[in-house]
């Protein structure tokens, strides 16, 4: 006679737990294959720019009014800069290339050395870096007004060491961040041009602005 005690069947989990487990597994699988992406946080709102108007490389007035209704990316350079500006401009050229399918997106480079950077010099500089004039504007104008816009509006450093001659280009300084601006003139992000992952994030965020209509 067998003395084995029959083992009772384990209790079945409630159906709700089964469906929850299946749902979690399905979501995990979809995330892995890229069919479902985590919810993106909205872009920050970092302040509205004051109205400004300067002179474009073609000699025409250009400012916030001409940019109204278009998202845009700003950076800050000067044409005789031997160090950061060539690299910063090449990064902007890369943004131009990577956003070629976002024709609505404008690019704007502000000169921090406007007395030297005439429209003619900006035109030559733009051509040297392959700038598409339909999308990419280079601006010059009154130094005080430019500084008010860049420092007061964009919150980007700019200036010249006190007491230095204006031809001492080593005394000129400025920030190296890209600034993303929406259709209404509000700043939506800052991106360090020296960090490739920041530049990639800029391209993604610019595409979000174009596609969302913000």
C-alpha positions as a printed Julia matrix, in Angstrom:
214×3 Matrix{Float64}:
  0.0    0.0     0.0
  1.46   3.33   -1.01
  2.18   5.75    1.78
  2.77   8.74   -0.57
  0.66  11.72    0.33
 -0.83  13.33   -2.78
  0.51  16.85   -3.39
 -2.31  19.35   -3.74
 -2.4   21.43   -6.93
 -1.02  24.95   -6.34
 -3.69  27.66   -6.34
 -4.13  29.5    -9.63
 -3.45  33.22   -9.64
 -6.49  35.43  -10.22
 -7.14  36.29  -13.86
 -6.53  39.99  -13.23
 -2.93  39.21  -12.27
 -2.52  37.07  -15.37
 -3.76  39.88  -17.64
 -1.6   42.43  -15.83
  1.45  40.22  -16.29
  0.71  39.71  -19.97
  0.2   43.45  -20.44
  3.5   44.28  -18.76
  5.34  41.7   -20.86
  3.79  43.08  -24.05
  4.73  46.68  -23.19
  8.27  45.6   -22.34
  8.57  43.79  -25.67
  7.27  46.82  -27.57
  9.72  49.09  -25.81
 12.56  46.77  -26.77
 11.66  46.82  -30.47
 11.0   50.56  -30.41
  7.28  50.49  -31.18
  6.39  52.32  -27.98
  8.55  55.15  -26.63
  8.5   56.62  -23.14
  6.48  59.82  -22.87
  8.62  62.88  -23.65
  8.68  65.73  -21.22
  7.57  69.06  -22.73
 10.35  71.49  -23.62
 11.03  74.14  -21.02
  9.82  77.72  -21.38
 12.75  79.92  -20.43
 11.6   83.45  -21.22
 10.52  85.51  -24.19
 13.07  87.49  -26.19
 12.74  91.27  -26.49
 12.1   92.71  -29.94
 15.27  93.26  -31.96
 16.25  94.22  -35.49
 19.74  94.13  -37.0
 21.29  93.95  -40.48
 21.46  90.66  -42.36
 24.42  89.61  -44.53
 22.5   90.79  -47.6
 22.15  94.27  -46.09
 18.44  93.9   -45.3
 16.85  94.57  -41.88
 16.24  91.33  -40.03
 14.96  90.57  -36.56
 12.29  89.0   -34.41
  9.53  90.23  -36.73
 10.99  88.33  -39.7
 11.35  85.2   -37.55
  7.81  85.27  -36.22
  5.98  82.03  -36.93
  9.18  79.98  -37.37
 11.17  78.04  -34.78
 14.87  78.88  -34.95
 18.33  78.16  -33.6
 20.74  80.93  -32.57
 24.48  80.99  -32.04
 27.07  83.72  -31.43
 30.28  84.17  -33.42
 32.65  86.66  -35.06
 34.37  86.16  -38.39
 37.98  86.87  -37.34
 37.81  84.54  -34.34
 40.62  81.96  -34.66
 39.51  79.5   -31.99
 35.97  78.54  -30.98
 34.01  80.29  -33.76
 35.13  78.15  -36.71
 34.19  75.04  -34.74
 30.92  76.59  -33.52
 30.03  77.56  -37.08
 30.84  74.08  -38.39
 28.51  72.69  -35.71
 25.77  75.03  -36.96
 26.49  73.84  -40.51
 25.98  70.31  -39.2
 22.64  71.33  -37.7
 21.7   72.84  -41.08
 22.49  69.53  -42.79
 20.75  67.35  -40.19
 17.58  69.47  -40.35
 17.45  69.75  -44.15
 13.96  68.2   -44.1
 12.81  70.84  -41.59
 12.8   73.75  -44.02
 10.68  75.78  -41.64
 13.51  75.85  -39.09
 15.64  79.02  -39.32
 19.25  79.43  -38.21
 20.61  82.76  -36.97
 24.23  83.67  -36.17
 24.78  86.92  -34.25
 28.14  88.67  -34.6
 29.68  89.81  -31.31
 32.21  91.92  -33.29
 29.79  94.0   -35.38
 32.08  96.93  -36.18
 34.42  94.59  -38.07
 31.73  92.17  -39.29
 30.15  94.15  -42.11
 27.44  92.53  -44.25
 30.1   91.91  -46.93
 32.35  90.05  -44.49
 29.39  88.08  -43.16
 28.43  87.12  -46.73
 31.92  85.79  -47.4
 31.93  83.93  -44.09
 28.5   82.43  -44.8
 29.6   81.22  -48.22
 32.79  79.74  -46.77
 30.73  77.61  -44.38
 28.09  76.53  -46.9
 25.24  78.5   -45.35
 21.92  78.31  -47.17
 20.74  81.96  -47.22
 17.12  80.85  -47.35
 17.5   79.37  -43.87
 20.65  80.74  -42.26
 21.03  84.46  -41.45
 24.12  86.26  -40.14
 23.41  89.48  -38.25
 25.43  92.59  -37.49
 24.5   96.03  -36.19
 24.98  98.43  -33.31
 27.28  96.93  -30.66
 25.28  98.16  -27.65
 22.0   96.88  -29.07
 23.56  93.52  -29.93
 24.95  93.21  -26.41
 21.57  94.13  -24.91
 19.92  91.41  -27.01
 22.53  88.71  -26.44
 23.22  89.32  -22.74
 19.86  90.71  -21.66
 17.62  88.64  -23.92
 19.4   85.35  -24.59
 21.28  85.38  -21.23
 24.49  84.53  -23.1
 27.84  86.06  -22.14
 29.4   88.53  -24.56
 31.87  91.4   -24.34
 35.41  92.65  -24.58
 38.01  92.85  -21.82
 38.02  96.35  -20.38
 40.78  98.63  -21.62
 41.71  96.4   -24.57
 41.93  97.71  -28.11
 39.01  96.63  -30.3
 41.5   95.03  -32.71
 42.76  92.76  -29.94
 40.64  89.79  -30.94
 41.85  87.74  -27.96
 39.98  90.18  -25.71
 36.6   89.39  -27.3
 34.56  86.75  -25.49
 31.15  85.12  -25.93
 29.19  82.02  -24.98
 29.32  78.74  -26.87
 25.75  77.51  -26.38
 23.14  77.1   -29.08
 19.74  78.55  -28.16
 16.47  77.06  -29.43
 13.62  79.55  -29.86
  9.99  78.8   -30.73
  7.56  80.51  -33.13
  6.55  83.1   -30.54
 10.1   84.18  -29.66
 10.32  82.18  -26.43
 13.53  80.37  -25.51
 12.98  76.61  -25.22
 16.48  75.28  -24.57
 20.25  75.82  -24.28
 22.72  73.32  -25.77
 26.49  73.24  -25.27
 28.06  73.2   -28.73
 31.15  71.48  -27.32
 29.14  68.37  -26.4
 28.01  66.19  -29.3
 25.15  64.69  -27.29
 23.84  68.21  -26.63
 23.96  69.01  -30.35
 22.07  65.79  -31.11
 19.47  66.75  -28.51
 19.15  70.18  -30.14
 18.36  68.55  -33.5
 15.72  66.32  -31.88
 14.14  69.19  -29.95
 14.08  71.43  -33.04
 12.26  68.68  -34.93
  9.76  68.43  -32.05
  9.04  72.16  -32.27
  8.55  72.05  -36.04
  6.27  69.02  -35.93
  4.25  70.14  -32.9
  3.54  73.6   -34.28
  4.76  75.24  -31.04
